[in-house]
Each structure stands twice: as structure tokens, then as C-alpha cells.
Amino acid sequence: MTSQSQGIQQLLQAEKRAKDKLEEAKKRKGKRLKQAKEEAIAEIDHYRLQREKEFRNKQTNVMGSQGNLSAKIEEQTTENIKNLTSSYHKNMETVMKKLLSTICDINPEVHPNFRHAV
């Protein structure tokens, strides 16, 4: 019976060692998965930064010429506004006088189609 209980004891110890090894293997696996995930995230971030840099370079090349066009259009618009404003101030007085004279100076006349009743 002692040999039987000794055999059971050995089996329990072997089972305990197997559980310990299994736990240790799970911990190593979890640690390795976490490390792999961190490496993948770092690689993705590096790739994303590289692609964004390339995109900004291409955008600068394309938009650089459009930026010049935008500045030219802005300059032309400002120039047109200045010209219209100066023209307005120069001609405002004359136009107001013409409008007022047309409205206020009334010359009553008989319309040419009016037939005087006989």
C-alpha cells in the first residue's frame, strides 16, 4: 500500500510539475503575443508616417502651383475692388445729380397722341 501511495504521490507531483510548465508556457506565449503586437503597432506607425510624408510632398508639389494661382486671383480681386470703389466715388456725385434732375425737373406737356375734343 505504501508503494501504491508512493506511486500516487509521484503522479500528483508529476501532474503539479506539468501544470507549472503549462502555466509558464502560457505566460511566455502571452508575453510573446504582447511583444509581437507592440512590434506590429510600431511598424504600422512607421509606415503611416512614411506614407503621410510622401503624401505631403506630393500635395506640396501639386498645391504649390495652385497656391500661386490663388494669390494671383486674390490680387486681381483686390485690384478690381479698388478700381470699382474709386469709380464709385468719382462718379457718384454726377449720377446723383442726373437722377435728381430727371425726377425733380418736371416739364408738363400735352402728349402728342392726345386729341383735343372738338
GIRA-V522003 format. One line per field, one symbol per residue. phi: phi as a letter, one per 30 degrees, with the letter a starting at -180 (. if undefined). burial: # if it has 16 or more other C-alpha atoms within 10 Angstrom, else .. A space follows every 50 residues. Layout:
phi=???
burial=???
This chain:
phi=.ddddddddddddddddddddddddddddddddddddddddddddddddd dddddddddddddedddddddddddddddddddddddeddcddddddddd dddddccdbdddddcddd
burial=.................................................. .................................................. ..................
